[in-house]
Structures are given as C-alpha cells and as structure tokens.
Amino acid sequence: MKNILKFIWIFSSFILASSSYAITVNTLVSVKWLEKNLHKTGLKIIEMSDASSYTFNGHIPNAVYTNKSDWRYQAQDGSLVHLSIKSLEKKIEDLGINDNDGVVIYYKGDNLNEILGAHYLFWLFHYLGHTNVGILNTGWHGWLKQKAHIKNDETKIIKGNFKAKPLKALEISTNELYAIHNAYNVVDARPHNYFLGLGKFPSNTRYGRIAGSISQPWSDFLITDKDGLIYIDVSKSVPLLKAKILTKNQPILITCFGGTGAAIDYFMFYANGYQNLRVHDEGLRRWNSQNFPLSISGSVYEMIQK
C-alpha cells in the first residue's frame, strides 16, 4: 500500500507541474500582481460571495462570482460532497473559464462560508486537473487596504471550454481512509476542542476523532480586521508544519467534519510546499454514518455523559 501511495504522489506531482497556459498564476497571488495583470488575456477572476455583495459592495474588475453551495450537494446519509465531475466541469465552463486560462480566486470575507468556499474551489480546480490557479492573499481585505480599483457592473460571461482531467488521487474516500488511517498521517482540520472530544458541531452525531490523527484547525489561520472582514494571511506560519511533525515526502490525509475545512488545510500545506496531499471530502459526517470508530479519552467521555 505504501508503494501505491508513493506512486500516486509522483504521478500527481508530475501533472501538477505541467502547464501550457496563456498566463501563469502562482498558488499565492499578491494584490500587487493582480493589479498589474488584471487585463491580461487568459486571466480569469472568481469572487466567492453572493449576488448582493458582488453587486452592491463592488468587486475586482472582470471578476465573476459564485458561492460555496454551488459546488456541493447533500447525499442521502447527510454528507455534503462535491458534485459529479461533469457537473463541476459545466459550472466552471459557465463561469467563462477556458482550459488554458489562469484563475485567481478571492473571497469577500463577510462570513466563514466565503473563506471556506474559496479554498474548497481551489482544491476542486486541482482535483479537476487545472492547477494554474491561485488565491488572492488576504482576499478582499487586502484589495481594499491597497485601495485598488473596484467595479459594480456585472462582468459579461462568455461560456468557456474548460474540460476536466481529474486527479482522483487528490481525494480519499471514507472506506479507504478507514482502511489505511493507521499507516499514514491523518490531519484533522476541525476546531481543537472538537478534536479533543470536548465539543462538536451541532449537526455532528458523535464526539471524538480518528485514532492517531493530528490536529491542525483551519480556524488557526483566520484574522478579522477592524471592519469585521475575515481573511487569511499565508505569510503567517502553520503551527503543525512549524512543529516539523510532517515531512514533504510523506502522504498526508486531511479530514474535517465536511470537506471545506480540510480544503483550507490543503491550501495552506500546498502553499508551503507540501504536495503529497489527499482530501477526505466526505468528512466525518460519512465516517459517523458508517459508524466507524472514534477515539476519545475516558475522562473526556465521562465529562460529556454528565
């Protein structure tokens, strides 16, 4: 099994490195770079917000908008998972994205769903084989701080010719995660007290974590400015990576309650040079629906029962 995952990493890294794009976009995009390249041929910009914010609060010139719920659906067991590859491909085409375009994603930061959605979409682009994509560092907060140009009119969309070339190795199913979790590094992106079993999301049915998993909450990366906008500054260190528990050549399996929090960890690890990554999009919702075991200490369990 280890040899299989090693092959997956080499294969994925090879494809991620290849490109024939009109303009090259780095994983992490600065406000200065985006300002300079706004009107370059082959550059497409996607805002993660909603129609009201896009229109009435303005947007980066040439940007189109989407929201987190556009990319997922709820399965019969309650799990929130990405749409089919064909449906995702069509949605990206409908945003005007072409096969050879460079893509910049940014979030408004009015709420957590915009932060989660932007990073989830970044992972989806990778999953679909389009790696010429980046996220605007510090998002809308950084754009406003720079006093960069803002538009209010809607960007005209011409349907793109995007075609998915899926890298399915970037995702791990619940059944596979259960089968191999003892042999590899599993990172839990939930809040740390949930990881410890001291709390849980309201819709979660169980306390605890996957045995042997490591905590790196996606919420660690969040910053709120004086106006209430939420953003992530990727220049800040990642606590788990700083601890040097993980190495770049080891497979890292990232889970969360759902896939969107795991996608933030995916982006932060990837931006720091870790590419041997797989996201558990089905999350602990499906793990729990299948009643796979969770680890929880006796003392914590007793506290919960009281």
N, C-alpha and C positions, 0 to 999 in steps of 0.2 A: 504493500500500500504506500509506503514512504517513497518508493521509486516512482510510483504512478503520480503522486502529488508533485514530486520533483520535476517530472516531465511536463506536467501541466504548467508549472511556474516558468520553465524555459520557453515553452510554446507560447504562453500568454505574453511574456516579456518581449519576445521576438515580434509579435504582431503589434503590441503597443508601441514599439519603437519605430515601426514603418510608417511612411506617410507620403502622400503626393497631393498636398493641399495647396490652395491658392494663397493662403496666408497661414503662418504657423502661430498657434496660440499656446502659451505656456499654461501649465496647471494652475499656477497662481498669477493672476493678472493685476497689475497695478493701475490705479486711476490715471496716472500719467501716460502709461502705454495706451490705454483705451482711448483717452482723449486724442492722442496723436493718430490713432489708426481707425477712428470712428467710421470714416467714409471709404475705407479700403474695400476693394472688390473681394468678395468671398468671406467677409466677416459678418456674422450674424449674432445678434444680442437678444437674450431672453431674460425677461424680468419675472421673478416669482412673486406674485402678489394677487390682485384681483382687479376686476374691471374698474371699480370705483377708485382705487388707489392709483392705478395706471393712468386714468383719465384726469382725475381732479387734483392729485398730488404731483402730477408730471412724471416723466420717465426719461431715461437716457435716450438721446436721438437714435432713431432707427430700431429701437427695441420693440419686440412683441411681448405679450405677456401670457402666462399660464399659471396654474395653481396646483398644489400638491395632489388634490383629489382627482385631477385629470388623468393621472398615471397609474391609479390603483383601483382595485375592486375588493369587495369583501366576499371571501369564499364561504361555503356552507358551514364550515367549522368555526367561523368568526375571524379567521386570519385575514389580514389585509396584505395583499400581494400585488405585484406589478401585473399589468395587462399582458396579453399574449404578445409575442414578438411582432406579429403582423399588425396588431392594433397600435403598438408603440411606434412602429415604423410609419404608419399613416399619420399619427399625431405629430411626429417630427416633420414629415412632409408638409402637413397643414400649417406648420409654423414657418414655412418657407425655407427650410434647411435643405441644402444640397449635399451630395456625397463628398465634394471636395471643399466644403466650407469650413472655416474655423468658427468655433462657437464660444461665446462668453456668456456665462450665466451670472446674474446677480439677484439679490433679494432686497426687498424694501426693509424688512426687519420690524414691521409693526406688530408681528406676533411670531410665535415659535414655529408655526406651520410654514411660514415663508422661509425661515432658516433651514428647517428640515427638508422642505420640498426642493430647495435649490441644490443641496448636497445629494439628495436622492436622485435628482435628474442628472447630475454629474456622473454618478455611478451607473445609471441607466445608459447613458451615452457610451461609457466604457463597455458595459455588458453587450451593447448592440454593435460593438466593434469600431466605434467612432471615438478615437482618443485625442483628436485635435480640439480639445475642449478645456476651458478653464473657468475658474470662479473669480469674480472681482473681489480682491481682498478688502475687507471691511464693508463691502456692499454699498448700499445707498448712503449709509452714514459717511463713508469715505468720499463718495461723489459730492455730497452736499458740503462737506468740510473743505473740499478743494474748490468749491464754488464753480463747478463745471457746468456746462450748458445743459438746460432742461427743456424738454418739449412737452406739449399737452395734446397735440393732434395724434390720431391713431396712425400707426405705420401701415402702409399698404402691403399686404402679403401676397406674393406670387408663390403658388404651390411648388415645393421643392422636389428633387428627385432622390431624396435620401433612401438608401437601401441598407437594411440591417445585415450585418455579418457577425452573428452572435458569438461571443466568447463565453460559452456556458460555464467554463471553469471558474469564472468570477463569482458564481453563485453556488451555494451549498444548500441542499435540501435538508429538511429536519431528519429524515431517516438516515441520510449519510452522516450528518453531524452526530447523531446518536451512536452510529456505528464506529466512528473514529475519534470522538472527542477526547478519549483518554490518551491518545497518542500525539496530539498536536496542541498548540497554543490556542485556546479559545478566549477571546476578549469579549467581555460583557459591557455594552455601552450604556446601560441603564444608570440612573442615579445611584450613588454608592450605598445609600441606606436600603435601597431595594435589593441591590446585590447581596447585602448582608442579611437580608430577610427581615429587616425591621419595618418595612413598608412595602407597598406595591401600588401600581396604577389601579384606579377604581375598577376598570374592566378586566383586570387580571384575576384569575380564579385561585391562584396559589402563590405562596411565598417561597423564596429561595432562589438558587442559582444552579447552573450546570456544574457538576462536580469538577473541580480542578480549574475552573475558569478564572480569569484575571479581570479586575475592574479597571475600566477607563471610561468614566462617564462623559458623554458628549456635552453635557451641561458645563463641564470644566472650561470649555472654550468660549463660553458666551460672555459678552460685555454689553452693558446697557449705557447709552450716552445720556446726557442731561435732558434730552428731549424725549427719552423713552424708546429710542430706536435700538434694536438688538443687532449686534454684529459679531463677527469673529475676526480676530487679527491673527493671521497664520504666522506672523513673526514671533508670537509667544510660543514657549516650549510646550511640548506634550509630556505631561508628567510620567506616563508609563514608558515612553521612549527614552526620556531622560534617565530613568532608573536602570536602563540597559538590561531589562529582563528579556526583551525580544531582540532577535537579530534579523538582518535583512534577508538572509538565505533560508530562514525557517518559514514554513507555511503558517499564516495567521488566519484564523477563522473568527469572524466578527458577528456577534449576535446582539439582539436587543429585544424589547417586547414586540416591536414591529421592525421593519427594515429601515425606516428613515433615520433613526438614531444611529444605527450601525453604519449607515452611509456617511454620516459626519465623521465617525472614526476612520472609515475607509479613506475619505478625502484627506484628513489630517495625516494619516500614516503615509499615504501615497505622496503627498506634497513634501514629506520628509524623507523620501527615497525608499520607502517600503512598498514593494510592488507584488509581493507574494501573498496576495490577499484574496479571501473569499467571503462574501456577504451572505448571511443567513436571512434572506428576505422574509421568509415565513415567520421568523421570530419565535419568541416563547409562547405566543398565542397558540401556534400549532404544536409546539413541544408539549404544552399543557393539555391541548385537546386530545393528544395521543397518550397522555398520562405517563410520559417518560419521567424518570426520577429527577428530583431536585435535591440539592444539598442544603441543609440548614442545621445549625448547631442546636444541641438540646436546650441550652439556656435561652436562646432566641425563640425557639419553638414554644417553650413554656410561657415566655412573656406574651406571645401572640395569643395563646389559648386563654390567658387570663383577661 
